[in-house]
Amino acid sequence: MASNLPRIGLALGSGVARGFAHIGVIRALTARGIAADVVAGTSIGALVGAAHAAGKLDALEDWALSLAKKKFWRYLDPRVSGGSLFGGQRLSDQLASHLGDLEIDDLALPFIAVATDLASGHEVWLRHGPVVEAVRASYALPGIFPPVERQGRWLVDGAMVNPVPISVCRALEARLVIAVNLNADSFGRARVTAPAPEAEEVIRDIEAAEAEAEAHDPEKPRRLWRALPKALGRGRAKAPPAPKREVPGMLSVVASAFDIVQDRLTRSRLAGEPPDVTIAPRLNPYGFLDFDRAADMIALGTAAVERAWPDLDEALAALY
């Protein structure tokens, strides 16, 4: 009797902007006739996974390819208070423009987004409810985006507990799990990307709106936003340490710390629950905010599938 269990699970890992490589991976797998029966995603992996499960991957790719540093920063909304640097509403609105009010249960493929319970540190699997809410919770990097409240719990980025959600695919009884690890070559990553100078224009726009909203103290937002570019590192990708050592900007510190956490946790999780096949795009040259390099990272995702094809072919032969 033929099994009704899902046969192929696709575990899409975290990696912020480097997650655009997932698009290339999915395209290459599809071109070779490999279709996932179950999709699980963490952080940017949840975003790409949801778009794929919703049949919206084309729209996501078009949006990714349209991004330049200046345009990307317009999707962020700096805030003067609260527990995060950005409010996240503008980016959420952009997701909603593509995914609408879709529910996870309405998707063409079984899909789960991984998040972290901020209070307990427990891993949370989001398998029901609004797609946009689940994705937003999964990528809510602490300090960068605010936590998302869901059923009385505050949720943050799932990369804090499960950067590559192989275990989710296993729990859904996938017989073959293909994992996409975006951090396989993170050691020694040379580039830590800070906001481009064009971000200052965005900040000026927001400054005007804040000044109008805070009529009781119109100078307060101006003082804060004028200091923000310096706090974030002002500029371009930082080179490896030079003889003159400067204190890293705040966002550079967050980026480097996040890379370290993902790398160490991913190594540990993969050792304990290895996938059947690992696809590892070579993304070392790219930082976690290089959203304007989507075309390069999509191409690297495609190339990673080509390198992994012998393992994929062998695993598929065993499955069928």
C-alpha distance (Angstrom), angle and dihedral (degrees) to the residues before:
residue distance angle dihedral
M1 . . .
A2 3.78 . .
S3 3.78 116.0 .
N4 3.80 118.7 -115.3
L5 3.79 91.5 -158.7
P6 3.81 118.8 115.8
R7 3.77 107.4 -93.4
I8 3.81 105.4 -163.2
G9 3.79 125.5 37.1
L10 3.81 122.5 -168.9
A11 3.82 115.9 -154.1
L12 3.81 110.7 -165.4
G13 3.79 113.7 -162.7
S14 3.79 134.4 -145.6
G15 3.78 125.4 -97.1
V16 3.84 109.8 131.2
A17 3.85 109.7 -131.8
R18 3.79 91.1 2.9
G19 3.79 85.5 69.1
F20 3.79 90.0 84.0
A21 3.80 84.2 82.1
H22 3.82 86.1 73.3
I23 3.80 88.4 70.3
G24 3.79 91.0 58.6
V25 3.81 90.9 46.3
I26 3.80 92.9 52.8
R27 3.79 92.2 45.5
A28 3.81 91.8 51.2
L29 3.80 93.8 46.0
T30 3.80 91.0 49.4
A31 3.79 91.3 49.1
R32 3.81 88.5 56.4
G33 3.78 92.2 49.7
I34 3.81 96.5 -104.1
A35 3.80 111.6 138.0
A36 3.78 122.6 178.6
D37 3.81 118.9 -127.8
V38 3.82 92.5 -165.6
V39 3.81 129.2 29.1
A40 3.80 126.0 -163.3
G41 3.79 123.7 178.1
T42 3.77 140.5 -176.1
S43 3.81 122.5 -156.1
I44 3.84 108.4 -40.6
G45 3.81 85.6 5.9
A46 3.79 88.2 61.8
L47 3.81 90.6 52.0
V48 3.80 94.4 50.6
G49 3.80 92.2 39.5
A50 3.80 92.3 52.4
A51 3.80 91.6 48.3
H52 3.81 90.0 50.5
A53 3.79 93.7 47.3
A54 3.81 89.7 48.3
G55 3.80 93.8 49.6
K56 3.81 89.7 -115.0
L57 3.80 100.1 115.5
D58 3.81 92.0 113.3
A59 3.80 91.1 56.5
L60 3.80 92.0 47.3
E61 3.80 91.5 49.6
D62 3.81 91.9 49.2
W63 3.80 90.1 51.0
A64 3.80 92.6 46.8
L65 3.79 92.3 50.3
S66 3.81 91.0 49.7
L67 3.78 93.6 58.1
A68 3.76 122.9 110.0
K69 3.79 122.7 172.2
K70 3.80 91.1 -100.8
K71 3.79 93.2 49.3
F72 3.78 94.4 45.3
W73 3.78 93.1 54.7
R74 3.77 89.4 56.1
Y75 3.80 88.0 67.1
L76 3.79 90.6 61.2
D77 3.77 124.6 80.6
P78 3.81 114.6 -157.7
R79 3.78 115.1 -147.4
V80 3.79 133.9 -155.2
S81 3.80 96.4 -145.1
G82 3.76 142.8 22.8
G83 3.78 131.8 62.1
S84 3.80 99.1 -60.4
L85 3.77 141.7 57.7
F86 3.82 93.8 -127.9
G87 3.77 131.9 34.4
G88 3.80 94.8 -140.6
Q89 3.79 96.4 -147.2
R90 3.79 96.6 115.8
L91 3.79 92.3 53.0
S92 3.79 90.3 45.3
D93 3.80 89.8 52.2
Q94 3.81 89.6 51.9
L95 3.81 90.2 53.0
A96 3.79 90.6 48.2
S97 3.80 90.4 52.8
H98 3.81 87.8 63.7
L99 3.81 103.6 29.1
G100 3.79 97.8 33.5
D101 3.80 115.7 -174.4
L102 3.79 95.0 -31.2
E103 3.78 116.7 155.7
I104 3.80 120.7 -141.4
D105 3.80 89.2 -121.5
D106 3.82 88.9 59.0
L107 3.81 95.1 58.0
A108 3.78 120.2 111.6
L109 3.82 91.6 -124.5
P110 3.80 131.4 41.5
F111 3.81 103.7 -97.6
I112 3.80 134.9 -175.8
A113 3.81 128.2 -176.2
V114 3.79 118.3 -156.0
A115 3.81 121.2 -137.0
T116 3.81 136.8 164.5
D117 3.81 127.2 -118.4
L118 3.79 103.1 -126.0
A119 3.80 93.7 -152.5
S120 3.80 100.9 46.2
G121 3.79 102.7 20.4
H122 3.80 89.1 -128.5
E123 3.78 122.3 149.7
V124 3.81 111.9 -109.3
W125 3.80 123.9 -158.4
L126 3.80 112.9 -153.3
R127 3.80 107.1 -156.7
H128 3.81 102.1 147.0
G129 3.79 136.2 42.6
P130 3.83 133.4 43.3
V131 3.79 114.5 -9.6
V132 3.80 94.9 -142.0
E133 3.80 92.2 51.7
A134 3.81 91.8 50.3
V135 3.79 93.2 48.2
R136 3.78 92.5 46.4
A137 3.80 91.1 52.1
S138 3.79 91.3 48.2
Y139 3.83 94.0 55.0
A140 3.83 97.7 38.1
L141 3.81 95.6 124.7
P142 3.83 107.1 -161.9
G143 3.78 112.6 -106.1
I144 3.81 92.4 13.3
F145 3.82 102.7 60.2
P146 3.80 126.9 18.6
P147 3.81 120.5 -105.8
V148 3.79 117.2 -98.1
E149 3.80 119.6 -124.8
R150 3.77 114.8 -134.6
Q151 3.80 125.3 167.0
G152 3.78 92.9 -19.8
R153 3.81 95.8 -47.9
W154 3.78 129.7 105.1
L155 3.79 109.9 -132.5
V156 3.80 129.9 -161.2
D157 3.80 138.0 176.2
G158 3.79 113.6 -35.1
A159 3.81 90.0 -143.7
M160 3.79 87.0 81.1
V161 3.81 90.1 72.4
N162 3.82 110.2 12.6
P163 3.82 115.8 17.7
V164 3.83 94.8 174.1
P165 3.84 108.6 31.4
I166 3.79 100.1 -146.2
S167 3.80 91.1 138.7
V168 3.81 90.4 59.5
C169 3.79 91.9 57.2
R170 3.80 90.0 46.7
A171 3.80 91.0 51.6
L172 3.79 88.8 53.2
E173 3.82 87.0 55.4
A174 3.77 97.8 -113.4
R175 3.78 107.0 171.2
L176 3.79 94.4 -152.6
V177 3.81 121.4 32.8
I178 3.79 121.5 -161.7
A179 3.80 111.5 -165.6
V180 3.80 124.7 -161.7
N181 3.80 109.7 -153.9
L182 3.80 112.8 -169.1
N183 3.79 94.1 -177.2
A184 3.79 101.8 54.7
D185 3.80 92.6 114.2
S186 3.80 99.5 33.0
F187 3.80 95.2 119.9
G188 3.79 109.6 109.3
R189 3.78 94.2 4.7
A190 3.76 102.9 178.6
R191 3.76 101.5 -158.0
V192 3.75 127.4 71.5
T193 3.75 107.1 176.8
A194 3.77 122.0 -142.9
P195 3.79 126.3 -175.1
A196 3.79 116.7 -67.4
P197 3.81 119.0 -117.4
E198 3.80 88.8 -104.1
A199 3.80 87.5 71.9
E200 3.79 87.0 76.8
E201 3.81 89.6 68.3
V202 3.79 89.8 54.7
I203 3.76 90.0 48.2
R204 3.81 90.5 52.6
D205 3.79 90.6 52.5
I206 3.78 91.6 51.2
E207 3.78 90.5 43.8
A208 3.79 90.3 60.9
A209 3.81 92.3 49.9
E210 3.78 92.8 46.8
A211 3.78 91.9 48.5
E212 3.78 90.2 54.3
A213 3.80 92.2 47.0
E214 3.78 93.8 47.1
A215 3.77 98.6 50.1
H216 3.78 91.3 155.2
D217 3.81 90.2 66.3
P218 3.83 110.1 12.7
E219 3.80 91.6 169.8
K220 3.81 94.6 60.1
P221 3.82 98.4 76.4
R222 3.80 90.4 41.8
R223 3.79 91.7 55.7
L224 3.77 92.5 47.7
W225 3.78 98.6 45.3
R226 3.79 94.2 45.1
A227 3.78 87.9 58.4
L228 3.80 94.5 45.5
P229 3.84 100.6 80.3
K230 3.80 90.8 54.3
A231 3.80 91.6 47.0
L232 3.80 91.2 52.1
G233 3.78 95.0 50.8
R234 3.82 99.7 -96.0
G235 3.62 109.0 -123.0
R236 3.69 147.4 7.6
A237 3.76 137.9 -12.8
K238 3.79 111.9 -47.9
A239 3.77 118.0 -121.2
P240 3.81 122.7 -130.6
P241 3.82 112.7 -75.2
A242 3.79 111.0 -61.1
P243 3.80 127.7 -159.2
K244 3.78 88.1 -91.8
R245 3.78 103.6 64.2
E246 3.78 116.5 -156.1
V247 3.77 128.2 -170.7
P248 3.84 107.6 -100.7
G249 3.78 117.9 -114.0
M250 3.78 119.1 -105.5
L251 3.79 96.1 -103.2
S252 3.80 91.1 47.2
V253 3.79 89.8 54.9
V254 3.81 91.7 48.9
A255 3.82 91.0 48.2
S256 3.78 94.2 49.9
A257 3.80 93.2 44.7
F258 3.80 91.0 49.2
D259 3.81 90.9 50.6
I260 3.80 90.9 51.8
V261 3.81 93.4 48.9
Q262 3.81 92.7 47.5
D263 3.79 93.4 47.1
R264 3.80 96.0 49.1
L265 3.79 95.2 41.5
T266 3.80 93.0 45.5
R267 3.81 91.4 52.3
S268 3.79 90.3 51.2
R269 3.80 95.7 46.7
L270 3.80 93.8 45.5
A271 3.80 90.8 51.3
G272 3.79 91.5 52.8
E273 3.80 98.5 40.4
P274 3.80 110.1 18.8
P275 3.80 120.1 -170.0
D276 3.78 122.9 -126.1
V277 3.81 90.6 -115.9
T278 3.79 129.6 14.4
I279 3.79 121.7 -155.4
A280 3.80 110.7 -162.9
P281 3.82 117.0 -176.2
R282 3.80 112.4 -153.7
L283 3.78 98.6 -119.1
N284 3.79 101.2 151.5
P285 3.84 95.3 122.4
Y286 3.81 92.4 58.3
G287 3.77 130.3 81.7
F288 3.76 127.0 -144.9
L289 3.83 93.3 -101.3
D290 3.80 98.5 46.9
F291 3.79 92.4 116.8
D292 3.80 90.2 147.1
R293 3.83 91.1 65.4
A294 3.80 96.5 66.2
A295 3.81 94.6 126.2
D296 3.81 91.4 55.4
M297 3.79 93.4 47.9
I298 3.81 93.8 46.3
A299 3.80 88.1 53.5
L300 3.81 90.8 49.6
G301 3.80 89.5 52.0
T302 3.79 89.9 54.0
A303 3.81 91.3 48.4
A304 3.80 90.9 50.4
V305 3.81 90.9 58.8
E306 3.80 89.9 51.8
R307 3.80 90.6 53.3
A308 3.79 91.7 47.2
W309 3.79 94.8 46.7
P310 3.84 96.8 102.3
D311 3.82 89.7 56.1
L312 3.80 91.7 43.7
D313 3.79 92.1 49.2
E314 3.80 92.1 50.4
A315 3.81 92.8 47.2
L316 3.80 92.7 48.5
A317 3.78 91.0 50.0
A318 3.80 89.6 54.9
L319 3.81 91.9 46.7
Y320 3.79 95.9 52.1
